Amino acid sequence: MKTIGVIANCEKASAGKALSELSRLAAKLGFRLVAADRTAALLKRASKIPPAAFVRSIDCLLVLGGDGTLLRAVRLLGDSEVPVLGVNLGGLGFLTSVAQNDLGRALECLAAGRYTLGERSMAVCDVRRRGKNIRHYQALNDVVIERGGASRIATLDVWVDGETMMSCRCDGLILSTPTGSTGHSLSAGGPVLHPETAAFVISLICPHTLSTRPLVVPDSKRIEIAVKSSVGDLLLSVDGQAGGPLKQSDTLSLCRSSRKTRFVHLPGYSYFSVLRQKLHWRGSSV
């Protein structure tokens, strides 16, 4: 990896300092840095490349910020297989696995080839209205249907591989990948899935029943949701980055994508260590 693309959350207070350190270390280790838009303005030694050509010009994508910044960067990659390394500039950061003070070690590992690549599955989501596909998305984290501006709960019909799963009145629904299981799905009572689990999680948001619980289904299945009734438009959110309104009778379908996101892991990386740290798992003591 000789050419590193850089995307930073320039709103973070520590972004300027982190980019300055990155510039110094990259020059020392012989990396070429490229950036676009706002990041390029702060990363003085980087080559400025138009966003349209950015992905084609890099061997690795370095993301400085939080999980939201990383999800935005993954959307920018499109169908590219360029690996991603996330540096956490604060906040919870399940996907940005490198702490800011470990930036130097991360670059040294890249220069020496001391890293592994882990793959995360993704989902494809399509929205149909009056029998026509109107929107298409790829999701690394989750697809969420929310009340949005609607004043009352909605009724959603759910099918799995064409078989009726439920019809439920609720505030919304979360379709989560294993990567997204530690996000919105977890807050709604869903389980934590290991990233290598070949599954989706279906979780209702505030269901109008006490018997409904999150359901884990194989990611070989196709999940379909229809907006049976709603007072006003619902809101579709994909990875918290994209989406739009959902109207009554709109149908959403979700299935496993052929694309995967590749993450760079440094020596010593452990998913369970991340869980223990971020979720403050302590277990029982004797």
C-alpha positions as CSV (number, residue, x, y, z in Angstrom):
1,M,0.0,0.0,0.0
2,K,1.7,3.1,-1.2
3,T,-1.1,5.6,-1.9
4,I,-3.5,6.3,1.0
5,G,-6.8,8.1,0.6
6,V,-7.8,10.2,3.5
7,I,-11.3,11.2,4.7
8,A,-11.7,13.1,7.9
9,N,-14.6,14.5,9.9
10,C,-13.3,18.1,9.9
11,E,-15.9,19.1,12.5
12,K,-14.0,17.1,15.1
13,A,-11.9,19.3,17.4
14,S,-8.9,17.0,17.1
15,A,-9.1,16.6,13.3
16,G,-6.5,19.3,12.5
17,K,-4.0,17.9,14.9
18,A,-4.6,14.3,13.7
19,L,-4.2,15.3,10.0
20,S,-1.0,17.3,10.8
21,E,0.5,14.2,12.5
22,L,-0.7,12.0,9.6
23,S,1.1,14.3,7.1
24,R,4.4,14.1,9.1
25,L,4.3,10.3,9.6
26,A,3.4,9.7,5.9
27,A,6.3,11.7,4.7
28,K,8.6,9.8,7.0
29,L,7.3,6.3,5.9
30,G,7.1,7.1,2.2
31,F,3.3,7.1,1.7
32,R,1.6,9.3,-0.8
33,L,-1.6,10.9,0.6
34,V,-4.5,11.9,-1.5
35,A,-7.7,13.8,-0.4
36,A,-10.7,15.6,-1.7
37,D,-13.1,18.3,-0.6
38,R,-12.7,19.6,3.0
39,T,-10.1,17.1,4.1
40,A,-7.8,18.3,1.3
41,A,-8.0,21.8,2.7
42,L,-6.6,20.6,6.1
43,L,-4.1,18.0,4.8
44,K,-1.6,20.4,3.2
45,R,0.8,17.8,1.8
46,A,-1.8,15.6,0.2
47,S,-2.5,15.5,-3.5
48,K,-5.9,17.1,-4.3
49,I,-8.0,14.7,-6.4
50,P,-11.6,15.3,-7.6
51,P,-14.1,13.1,-5.7
52,A,-15.0,11.3,-8.9
53,A,-11.4,10.0,-9.3
54,F,-10.6,9.6,-5.6
55,V,-11.4,5.9,-5.2
56,R,-9.5,4.9,-8.4
57,S,-6.3,6.5,-7.2
58,I,-5.8,4.8,-3.8
59,D,-4.6,1.5,-2.3
60,C,-6.2,2.0,1.1
61,L,-8.7,4.4,2.6
62,L,-7.9,5.9,6.0
63,V,-10.9,7.4,7.8
64,L,-10.4,9.7,10.7
65,G,-13.6,10.4,12.7
66,G,-16.3,8.2,14.1
67,D,-18.5,5.4,12.8
68,G,-20.7,7.9,10.9
69,T,-17.7,9.2,9.0
70,L,-16.6,5.6,8.2
71,L,-20.1,4.7,6.9
72,R,-20.0,7.8,4.7
73,A,-16.6,6.7,3.4
74,V,-17.9,3.2,2.6
75,R,-20.7,4.7,0.5
76,L,-18.1,6.7,-1.4
77,L,-16.2,3.5,-2.3
78,G,-19.2,2.2,-4.2
79,D,-18.2,-1.3,-5.7
80,S,-14.5,-0.8,-5.1
81,E,-12.6,-3.4,-3.0
82,V,-10.2,-0.8,-1.5
83,P,-9.7,-1.7,2.2
84,V,-10.6,0.7,4.9
85,L,-8.8,1.6,8.2
86,G,-10.7,3.7,10.7
87,V,-9.1,6.0,13.3
88,N,-11.4,7.0,16.1
89,L,-11.4,10.7,16.9
90,G,-13.8,10.3,19.8
91,G,-17.1,8.8,20.7
92,L,-18.1,5.1,20.8
93,G,-16.4,3.9,17.5
94,F,-17.2,0.2,16.9
95,L,-15.9,0.4,13.3
96,T,-13.1,2.9,13.8
97,S,-10.9,0.4,15.6
98,V,-7.6,2.4,15.9
99,A,-7.3,5.0,18.6
100,Q,-5.9,8.4,17.6
101,N,-2.8,7.9,19.7
102,D,-2.1,4.6,17.7
103,L,-2.0,6.4,14.4
104,G,1.8,6.1,14.1
105,R,1.7,2.4,14.9
106,A,-1.1,1.9,12.3
107,L,1.0,3.6,9.5
108,E,4.1,1.6,10.5
109,C,2.1,-1.6,10.2
110,L,0.8,-0.6,6.8
111,A,4.3,0.2,5.6
112,A,5.7,-3.2,6.9
113,G,2.7,-5.2,5.6
114,R,1.8,-6.3,9.2
115,Y,-1.9,-6.4,9.0
116,T,-4.8,-8.6,8.1
117,L,-8.0,-7.9,6.1
118,G,-11.4,-8.8,7.4
119,E,-14.6,-8.8,5.3
120,R,-18.0,-7.5,6.4
121,S,-21.1,-8.5,4.6
122,M,-23.5,-5.9,3.2
123,A,-27.2,-5.7,2.2
124,V,-29.0,-4.5,-0.9
125,C,-32.2,-2.6,-0.4
126,D,-34.8,-1.7,-3.0
127,V,-37.9,0.5,-2.6
128,R,-40.9,-0.1,-4.9
129,R,-43.8,2.2,-5.5
130,R,-46.8,1.3,-7.7
131,G,-44.9,-1.7,-9.0
132,K,-41.7,0.2,-10.0
133,N,-38.3,0.4,-8.3
134,I,-37.7,4.0,-7.3
135,R,-34.6,3.7,-5.1
136,H,-31.7,1.3,-4.6
137,Y,-29.2,1.3,-1.7
138,Q,-26.3,-0.7,-0.3
139,A,-26.0,-0.9,3.5
140,L,-23.1,-2.0,5.7
141,N,-24.9,-1.2,9.0
142,D,-28.7,-1.2,8.8
143,V,-31.9,-0.1,7.0
144,V,-34.3,1.6,9.3
145,I,-38.0,2.6,8.8
146,E,-39.0,5.3,11.3
147,R,-42.2,7.3,11.9
148,G,-40.4,10.5,10.8
149,G,-42.9,13.3,10.7
150,A,-45.9,10.9,11.0
151,S,-47.9,11.6,14.2
152,R,-49.2,8.1,14.8
153,I,-47.8,4.5,14.8
154,A,-47.8,2.6,11.5
155,T,-48.8,-0.9,10.5
156,L,-46.0,-2.8,8.7
157,D,-46.4,-6.2,7.0
158,V,-43.3,-8.4,6.9
159,W,-42.5,-11.4,4.8
160,V,-39.4,-13.7,4.8
161,D,-38.8,-15.5,1.5
162,G,-42.4,-14.9,0.6
163,E,-43.8,-16.3,3.8
164,T,-45.8,-14.1,6.1
165,M,-43.8,-13.3,9.3
166,M,-46.1,-10.7,10.9
167,S,-48.3,-7.6,10.6
168,C,-47.6,-5.3,13.4
169,R,-48.4,-1.8,14.6
170,C,-45.2,0.0,15.7
171,D,-43.1,3.1,15.4
172,G,-40.8,1.5,12.9
173,L,-38.5,-1.4,12.1
174,I,-34.7,-2.1,11.9
175,L,-33.1,-4.5,9.4
176,S,-29.5,-5.0,10.6
177,T,-26.4,-6.7,9.2
178,P,-24.0,-8.3,11.7
179,T,-21.9,-5.1,11.6
180,G,-25.0,-3.0,12.4
181,S,-26.0,-5.3,15.3
182,T,-24.1,-3.1,17.7
183,G,-25.9,0.1,16.5
184,H,-29.5,1.0,16.4
185,S,-30.6,-2.6,16.6
186,L,-28.8,-3.1,19.9
187,S,-30.6,0.0,21.4
188,A,-33.9,-1.6,20.3
189,G,-33.1,-4.8,22.2
190,G,-31.6,-6.8,19.4
191,P,-28.7,-9.3,19.9
192,V,-25.0,-8.7,19.1
193,L,-23.9,-10.8,16.1
194,H,-20.3,-11.7,15.3
195,P,-19.3,-10.0,12.0
196,E,-18.8,-13.4,10.4
197,T,-22.4,-14.5,11.1
198,A,-24.4,-15.0,7.9
199,A,-27.6,-13.4,9.2
200,F,-29.9,-10.4,9.4
201,V,-31.7,-9.1,12.5
202,I,-35.3,-7.9,12.3
203,S,-36.2,-5.6,15.2
204,L,-39.4,-3.6,15.6
205,I,-39.2,-0.2,17.2
206,C,-41.7,0.2,20.0
207,P,-44.2,-2.5,18.8
208,H,-47.8,-2.2,20.1
209,T,-47.5,-5.7,21.6
210,L,-45.6,-7.4,24.4
211,S,-44.9,-10.6,22.5
212,T,-42.8,-9.4,19.6
213,R,-39.0,-9.9,19.9
214,P,-36.1,-9.4,17.5
215,L,-35.7,-12.2,15.0
216,V,-32.4,-13.5,13.5
217,V,-32.8,-14.9,10.0
218,P,-30.2,-16.3,7.5
219,D,-28.9,-13.7,5.1
220,S,-29.7,-16.1,2.3
221,K,-33.4,-15.0,2.8
222,R,-35.1,-12.1,1.2
223,I,-37.0,-9.8,3.6
224,E,-39.9,-7.7,2.4
225,I,-41.8,-5.0,4.3
226,A,-44.9,-3.2,3.1
227,V,-46.3,0.0,4.6
228,K,-49.8,-1.2,5.2
229,S,-51.1,1.9,6.9
230,S,-49.5,5.2,8.0
231,V,-50.8,8.7,8.9
232,G,-48.2,10.7,6.9
233,D,-45.0,9.5,5.3
234,L,-42.5,7.3,7.1
235,L,-38.8,7.8,6.8
236,L,-36.3,5.3,5.4
237,S,-32.7,5.7,6.6
238,V,-29.8,3.6,5.2
239,D,-26.7,3.5,7.4
240,G,-27.9,6.9,8.7
241,Q,-26.5,8.4,5.5
242,A,-29.1,8.1,2.8
243,G,-32.8,7.4,2.4
244,G,-36.1,9.2,1.8
245,P,-39.8,9.2,2.5
246,L,-41.9,6.0,2.4
247,K,-45.6,6.3,1.5
248,Q,-48.5,4.0,2.3
249,S,-48.3,0.9,0.1
250,D,-44.6,1.3,-0.6
251,T,-42.7,-2.0,-0.4
252,L,-39.1,-2.4,0.7
253,S,-37.0,-5.6,-0.1
254,L,-33.6,-6.5,1.4
255,C,-31.2,-9.3,0.6
256,R,-27.5,-10.0,0.9
257,S,-25.2,-8.0,-1.4
258,S,-22.6,-9.6,-3.5
259,R,-20.3,-6.8,-2.4
260,K,-18.3,-6.9,0.9
261,T,-16.4,-4.2,2.7
262,R,-12.8,-5.0,3.6
263,F,-11.4,-3.7,6.9
264,V,-7.7,-3.4,7.8
265,H,-6.9,-5.0,11.2
266,L,-3.7,-4.4,13.0
267,P,-1.8,-7.1,14.9
268,G,-3.6,-7.9,18.1
269,Y,-7.0,-6.9,16.8
270,S,-9.9,-8.8,18.6
271,Y,-13.6,-8.2,18.0
272,F,-14.3,-9.5,21.5
273,S,-11.9,-7.0,22.9
274,V,-13.7,-4.2,21.1
275,L,-17.0,-5.4,22.6
276,R,-15.6,-5.6,26.1
277,Q,-14.2,-2.1,25.8
278,K,-17.1,-0.4,24.1
279,L,-19.9,-2.1,25.9
280,H,-18.1,-2.1,29.3
281,W,-18.5,-5.9,29.7
282,R,-17.0,-6.8,33.0
283,G,-18.7,-10.2,33.7
284,S,-19.0,-11.5,37.3
285,S,-16.2,-11.3,39.9
286,V,-15.4,-13.9,42.6
